[in-house]
Amino acid sequence: MHPTVSELIVHDAAIRENTAAFARLTGDRLMAVLKADAFGHGAIAHSVVEAGARSIGVTSIEEAVALRESGVDAPILSWLNTPEADFEEAVRRRIDLAVSSTELLAAVARGAVRAGSPARIHLHIDVGMARDGCAAADWAPLCALARETEASGSARVVGIMGHMSCADDPADPQNARERLVFENAIRTARRRGLSPACSHLAATAATLTGAGTGFDIHRIGAGLFGIDPSGSTDLLKPALTLTSRVVSSREVGAGTGVGYGLDFVAQRSTHLALLPVGYGDGLPREASGRAEVLVRGRRRPLVGRFSMDMIVVDTGEEQLQPGERVTVFGPGDEGEPTVAEWAAWSRTIPHEIVTRLGSRIPRIHRTVELSHHPRHSARPQGAAA
């Protein structure tokens, strides 16, 4: 496939505006979460730092090292590593590390000894998700060992972190329970002789709804890219536009079936256009029979099952020409489908749509501002002014 047949345009200006908005919203306490290749948006680390992010969060050490090698000098936190990870390299690269177990803490300490410098660690408490983080029953022993590790000079506890499970709904009583767990964890850490400089509980949803405010850092990932998990604001600007070009177009008669299984059968004479993009590029097959694209300023349905490399557009009375560009999704300002709509058609969340887009589609970064409709400013409940 020619590299320009399908293009994923990354609107850097939108990401910068979203970042600046969250910097204001959080009182300049923003950690930009750029895991999974910045939610599929690619190399935007320098943009978010310039726009107001004070630090960066990623999952693996490998992601953090790549950012360092790209010239990012801001503080970086990595929070999802096994005991076999290269903690020596992380310490040498000045990468903060989240620690959720005594086993992991011991591995980090060994890496720090080899590096000849203390590791900067954020103790991670599970506040209620039963996912990552230290179980509440194991928290006090972890804090005690962390204090011993500090005394040995191989680590320094600089933060305590957690992640909320139901923050998209500010009225959910689970939010109050999880805040109590987190606050108790901080008190326990201090009673064990630790003096963390910062604490952080809120991600995008918890920041927008106010469910996780009141701590020192806000970890914002999805929101930087125009995704609002809480549905509570129209402040954010989507940052991706996916387009493709027509390979061929044909006229078919009534009764013509399309694609595997012939799930779609034309009820009238119509035109079909073939686009060279499919589930091999990340378009969810689940959206077959529901999704639409923008063609010549008008929405047209995708028909038949998605193939690995192809989707088919029913263009009705219009016959498209080979090479014509079609918008699969974008910010929505020109009437094109949005990532949120694709998520609904696919019965998933916008995060999955943007992160699953494959490497066959080149990322093209554009800094020109989009002509978005006016948006009102929004402040989440309990957020810093």
C-alpha positions as CSV (number, residue, x, y, z in Angstrom):
1,M,0.0,0.0,0.0
2,H,1.3,3.5,-0.9
3,P,2.1,5.3,2.3
4,T,-0.2,8.2,1.5
5,V,-3.3,6.2,0.6
6,S,-4.5,6.3,4.2
7,E,-3.4,9.0,6.6
8,L,-3.8,9.7,10.2
9,I,-3.5,13.4,10.8
10,V,-2.5,14.4,14.3
11,H,-3.7,17.9,15.2
12,D,-0.9,19.0,17.4
13,A,-2.6,22.4,18.0
14,A,-5.6,20.6,19.5
15,I,-3.3,18.5,21.9
16,R,-1.6,21.7,22.9
17,E,-4.9,23.4,23.7
18,N,-6.2,20.5,25.7
19,T,-2.9,20.3,27.6
20,A,-3.0,24.0,28.4
21,A,-6.6,23.7,29.5
22,F,-5.8,20.9,31.9
23,A,-2.7,22.8,33.2
24,R,-5.1,25.7,34.1
25,L,-7.7,23.3,35.5
26,T,-5.2,21.6,37.8
27,G,-3.3,24.7,39.0
28,D,-0.2,23.6,36.9
29,R,-0.1,20.2,38.5
30,L,-0.4,18.2,35.3
31,M,1.3,14.9,34.5
32,A,0.8,14.1,30.8
33,V,0.2,10.4,30.4
34,L,1.7,9.3,27.1
35,K,1.5,5.6,27.3
36,A,0.8,3.4,24.2
37,D,2.6,5.8,21.9
38,A,0.6,8.7,23.3
39,F,-2.7,6.9,22.9
40,G,-1.8,6.2,19.3
41,H,-1.0,9.9,18.5
42,G,2.8,9.4,18.3
43,A,5.6,11.9,19.0
44,I,3.9,14.7,20.9
45,A,5.9,14.8,24.2
46,H,7.7,18.0,23.5
47,S,4.4,19.7,22.5
48,V,2.7,18.8,25.8
49,V,5.7,19.9,27.9
50,E,5.7,23.2,26.0
51,A,2.0,23.6,26.6
52,G,2.1,23.2,30.4
53,A,2.7,19.6,31.4
54,R,5.1,19.5,34.4
55,S,5.9,15.8,34.1
56,I,5.1,12.7,32.0
57,G,3.7,9.3,32.9
58,V,4.1,6.1,30.9
59,T,3.7,2.4,31.7
60,S,7.0,0.7,30.9
61,I,10.6,1.7,31.4
62,E,11.1,1.1,27.6
63,E,8.6,3.9,26.9
64,A,10.3,6.2,29.3
65,V,13.8,5.5,27.9
66,A,12.5,6.3,24.4
67,L,11.2,9.6,25.6
68,R,14.6,10.4,27.2
69,E,16.4,9.5,23.9
70,S,14.0,11.8,22.1
71,G,15.4,14.7,24.2
72,V,12.6,14.9,26.8
73,D,14.1,16.3,30.0
74,A,10.9,16.6,32.1
75,P,10.3,14.2,35.1
76,I,9.0,10.9,33.9
77,L,7.2,8.2,35.9
78,S,6.9,4.6,34.8
79,W,4.3,2.5,36.7
80,L,3.9,-0.9,35.2
81,N,7.0,-3.1,35.3
82,T,7.9,-6.7,36.4
83,P,10.7,-7.4,38.8
84,E,12.8,-8.4,35.8
85,A,12.7,-4.9,34.3
86,D,15.9,-2.9,33.8
87,F,15.7,-0.8,36.9
88,E,19.4,0.1,36.7
89,E,18.8,1.8,33.3
90,A,15.7,3.5,34.7
91,V,17.7,5.0,37.6
92,R,20.5,6.1,35.3
93,R,18.0,7.8,33.1
94,R,16.4,9.6,36.0
95,I,13.1,7.8,35.6
96,D,10.7,7.6,38.6
97,L,9.3,4.2,39.3
98,A,6.0,3.1,40.8
99,V,6.3,0.3,43.3
100,S,3.3,-1.9,44.4
101,S,5.0,-4.8,46.2
102,T,7.9,-5.7,48.4
103,E,9.3,-8.0,45.7
104,L,9.2,-5.1,43.2
105,L,10.8,-2.8,45.7
106,A,13.6,-5.2,46.3
107,A,14.3,-5.4,42.6
108,V,14.3,-1.6,42.2
109,A,16.7,-1.3,45.1
110,R,19.1,-3.8,43.5
111,G,19.0,-1.9,40.3
112,A,19.7,1.4,42.1
113,V,22.7,-0.2,43.8
114,R,24.1,-1.2,40.4
115,A,23.4,2.3,39.1
116,G,25.1,3.9,42.1
117,S,22.3,6.3,42.8
118,P,19.0,6.1,44.8
119,A,15.8,5.3,42.9
120,R,13.0,7.7,43.1
121,I,9.8,5.7,43.8
122,H,6.1,6.3,44.1
123,L,4.4,3.7,46.3
124,H,1.2,2.5,44.5
125,I,-1.8,1.6,46.6
126,D,-4.8,-0.3,45.2
127,V,-7.7,1.8,46.4
128,G,-10.4,-0.5,45.0
129,M,-9.8,-1.8,41.5
130,A,-8.1,-5.1,42.4
131,R,-5.8,-4.4,39.5
132,D,-2.4,-2.8,39.8
133,G,-1.3,-1.4,43.2
134,C,-0.5,-2.8,46.6
135,A,-3.4,-4.5,48.4
136,A,-4.4,-2.6,51.5
137,A,-3.5,-5.6,53.7
138,D,0.1,-5.4,52.4
139,W,0.5,-1.7,52.5
140,A,2.0,-1.3,56.0
141,P,4.7,-3.9,55.3
142,L,5.5,-2.3,52.0
143,C,5.9,1.1,53.7
144,A,8.1,-0.4,56.4
145,L,10.4,-1.9,53.8
146,A,10.4,1.3,51.9
147,R,11.7,3.1,55.0
148,E,14.4,0.5,55.4
149,T,15.4,0.9,51.7
150,E,15.6,4.7,52.2
151,A,17.8,4.2,55.2
152,S,20.2,2.0,53.1
153,G,20.4,4.8,50.5
154,S,19.1,2.8,47.6
155,A,15.7,4.5,47.2
156,R,13.8,7.6,48.1
157,V,10.0,7.6,48.3
158,V,8.9,10.8,46.5
159,G,5.2,10.0,45.9
160,I,2.1,7.9,46.7
161,M,-0.3,7.1,43.9
162,G,-3.6,5.3,43.3
163,H,-6.3,5.0,40.6
164,M,-10.0,5.4,41.0
165,S,-12.5,2.9,39.5
166,C,-15.8,4.9,39.2
167,A,-14.6,8.5,38.9
168,D,-16.6,9.1,35.7
169,D,-19.7,9.2,38.0
170,P,-19.1,11.8,40.7
171,A,-22.2,10.6,42.6
172,D,-20.9,7.0,42.9
173,P,-20.4,6.2,46.6
174,Q,-17.3,4.1,45.6
175,N,-15.4,7.4,45.1
176,A,-15.7,8.3,48.8
177,R,-14.5,4.8,49.8
178,E,-11.5,5.0,47.5
179,R,-10.5,8.4,48.7
180,L,-10.6,7.2,52.3
181,V,-8.4,4.2,51.4
182,F,-5.9,6.6,49.7
183,E,-5.9,9.1,52.6
184,N,-5.3,6.3,55.1
185,A,-2.5,5.0,52.9
186,I,-0.8,8.4,53.0
187,R,-1.2,8.5,56.8
188,T,0.2,5.0,57.2
189,A,3.2,5.9,55.0
190,R,3.9,8.9,57.2
191,R,3.6,6.9,60.4
192,R,6.2,4.5,59.0
193,G,8.6,7.4,58.7
194,L,8.1,8.2,55.0
195,S,7.9,11.8,53.7
196,P,6.5,11.7,50.1
197,A,6.6,15.1,48.4
198,C,3.5,14.4,46.3
199,S,0.4,12.3,46.1
200,H,-1.8,11.6,43.0
201,L,-5.1,9.8,42.6
202,A,-6.9,11.6,39.8
203,A,-6.8,10.7,36.1
204,T,-8.8,12.4,33.4
205,A,-12.3,11.4,34.6
206,A,-11.5,12.1,38.3
207,T,-10.1,15.5,37.4
208,L,-13.1,16.5,35.2
209,T,-15.7,15.4,37.8
210,G,-13.7,16.5,40.8
211,A,-13.9,13.0,42.3
212,G,-10.1,12.8,42.7
213,T,-9.1,16.4,43.3
214,G,-7.3,17.7,46.4
215,F,-3.9,16.0,45.8
216,D,-0.7,17.2,44.3
217,I,-0.6,15.8,40.7
218,H,-3.3,15.0,38.1
219,R,-2.4,12.3,35.6
220,I,-4.1,13.2,32.4
221,G,-4.0,10.9,29.4
222,A,-7.2,10.5,27.4
223,G,-8.2,14.2,28.0
224,L,-5.1,15.5,26.2
225,F,-6.4,13.9,23.1
226,G,-10.0,15.1,23.3
227,I,-11.5,12.1,25.0
228,D,-13.8,12.8,28.0
229,P,-14.5,9.5,29.9
230,S,-16.9,11.3,32.1
231,G,-19.0,13.0,29.5
232,S,-19.0,16.1,31.7
233,T,-17.5,18.8,29.5
234,D,-17.3,20.1,25.9
235,L,-14.0,21.8,26.7
236,L,-11.8,19.2,24.9
237,K,-10.8,19.1,21.2
238,P,-10.4,15.7,19.3
239,A,-6.9,15.5,17.9
240,L,-7.1,12.9,15.1
241,T,-8.4,12.7,11.5
242,L,-8.3,9.5,9.6
243,T,-8.7,9.6,5.8
244,S,-8.3,7.1,3.0
245,R,-8.5,7.2,-0.8
246,V,-10.8,5.4,-3.1
247,V,-9.3,2.4,-4.9
248,S,-12.2,1.7,-7.2
249,S,-15.9,2.4,-7.6
250,R,-18.7,0.4,-9.4
251,E,-22.3,0.5,-10.0
252,V,-24.3,-2.6,-8.8
253,G,-27.9,-3.6,-9.2
254,A,-30.5,-4.5,-6.6
255,G,-29.8,-7.8,-5.0
256,T,-26.0,-7.5,-5.0
257,G,-24.4,-8.8,-1.8
258,V,-21.3,-7.2,-0.3
259,G,-18.4,-8.8,1.6
260,Y,-18.0,-12.0,3.5
261,G,-21.3,-13.7,4.3
262,L,-23.1,-11.2,2.1
263,D,-24.6,-9.6,5.2
264,F,-25.5,-6.6,3.2
265,V,-27.7,-6.9,0.1
266,A,-28.4,-3.8,-2.0
267,Q,-32.1,-3.0,-2.1
268,R,-31.8,-0.8,-5.2
269,S,-29.3,0.1,-7.8
270,T,-26.4,2.0,-6.2
271,H,-22.7,2.7,-6.3
272,L,-20.0,1.1,-4.1
273,A,-16.6,2.6,-3.4
274,L,-13.7,0.5,-2.1
275,L,-11.3,2.0,0.6
276,P,-8.0,0.3,1.3
277,V,-8.3,0.3,5.1
278,G,-9.8,-2.3,7.4
279,Y,-9.5,-4.2,10.7
280,G,-5.8,-4.8,9.9
281,D,-5.3,-1.1,10.4
282,G,-7.4,-1.0,13.6
283,L,-11.0,-0.3,12.4
284,P,-13.1,-2.5,14.7
285,R,-14.9,-5.2,12.8
286,E,-17.7,-4.9,15.4
287,A,-18.7,-1.6,13.6
288,S,-19.6,-3.4,10.4
289,G,-23.1,-2.5,9.3
290,R,-23.3,0.6,11.5
291,A,-20.4,2.9,10.7
292,E,-20.4,5.8,8.3
293,V,-17.8,7.9,6.6
294,L,-17.8,11.4,5.0
295,V,-17.9,11.5,1.2
296,R,-18.0,14.8,-0.7
297,G,-19.4,16.6,2.4
298,R,-22.1,13.9,3.0
299,R,-22.2,10.9,5.3
300,R,-22.4,7.6,3.6
301,P,-22.8,4.1,5.2
302,L,-20.2,1.4,5.2
303,V,-21.8,-1.8,4.0
304,G,-20.9,-5.4,4.4
305,R,-18.4,-6.9,6.9
306,F,-15.1,-5.1,7.3
307,S,-12.2,-7.0,5.8
308,M,-8.6,-6.9,7.0
309,D,-7.6,-4.4,4.3
310,M,-10.8,-3.1,2.9
311,I,-14.1,-1.5,3.6
312,V,-16.9,-0.6,1.2
313,V,-18.9,2.6,1.1
314,D,-22.4,2.8,-0.4
315,T,-22.4,6.1,-2.2
316,G,-25.9,5.9,-3.7
317,E,-26.3,7.9,-6.9
318,E,-22.8,9.3,-6.8
319,Q,-19.9,7.4,-8.3
320,L,-16.6,8.3,-6.8
321,Q,-13.4,8.5,-8.7
322,P,-10.2,6.5,-7.9
323,G,-8.0,8.6,-5.6
324,E,-10.8,10.6,-4.1
325,R,-10.2,11.2,-0.4
326,V,-12.8,10.0,2.2
327,T,-12.8,11.0,5.9
328,V,-13.3,8.0,8.2
329,F,-13.4,10.1,11.3
330,G,-12.2,13.4,12.6
331,P,-13.1,16.2,15.1
332,G,-16.7,16.4,13.6
333,D,-16.5,20.1,12.5
334,E,-17.3,19.3,8.9
335,G,-19.9,16.7,9.6
336,E,-17.6,13.7,9.6
337,P,-18.0,10.9,12.2
338,T,-16.1,11.3,15.4
339,V,-14.0,8.9,17.4
340,A,-16.8,8.8,20.0
341,E,-19.3,7.7,17.3
342,W,-16.9,5.0,16.1
343,A,-16.7,3.8,19.7
344,A,-20.5,3.7,20.0
345,W,-20.7,1.7,16.7
346,S,-18.0,-0.7,17.9
347,R,-19.6,-1.0,21.4
348,T,-16.3,0.1,23.1
349,I,-14.7,3.3,24.4
350,P,-12.9,6.0,22.4
351,H,-9.6,5.0,24.0
352,E,-9.6,1.7,22.2
353,I,-10.4,3.3,18.8
354,V,-7.4,5.6,18.9
355,T,-4.9,3.2,20.4
356,R,-5.6,0.3,18.1
357,L,-4.8,2.1,14.8
358,G,-2.0,0.3,13.2
359,S,1.5,1.3,12.0
360,R,0.5,0.9,8.3
361,I,-1.2,4.3,8.5
362,P,1.4,7.1,8.7
363,R,1.0,9.7,11.4
364,I,1.1,13.2,9.9
365,H,1.5,15.9,12.5
366,R,0.0,19.3,11.8
367,T,0.3,22.4,13.9
368,V,-2.3,24.5,12.2
369,E,-5.3,25.2,14.4
370,L,-8.6,23.6,13.6
371,S,-11.7,25.7,13.0
372,H,-13.7,24.3,15.9
373,H,-17.0,25.5,16.9
374,P,-17.0,27.8,20.0
375,R,-16.6,25.8,23.3
376,H,-17.3,27.2,26.7
377,S,-14.8,26.8,29.5
378,A,-15.6,24.3,32.1
379,R,-14.2,23.8,35.6
380,P,-14.7,20.4,37.3
381,Q,-16.2,20.3,40.7
382,G,-13.6,20.9,43.3
383,A,-10.8,21.6,40.8
384,A,-8.1,24.2,41.5
385,A,-8.6,27.6,40.1
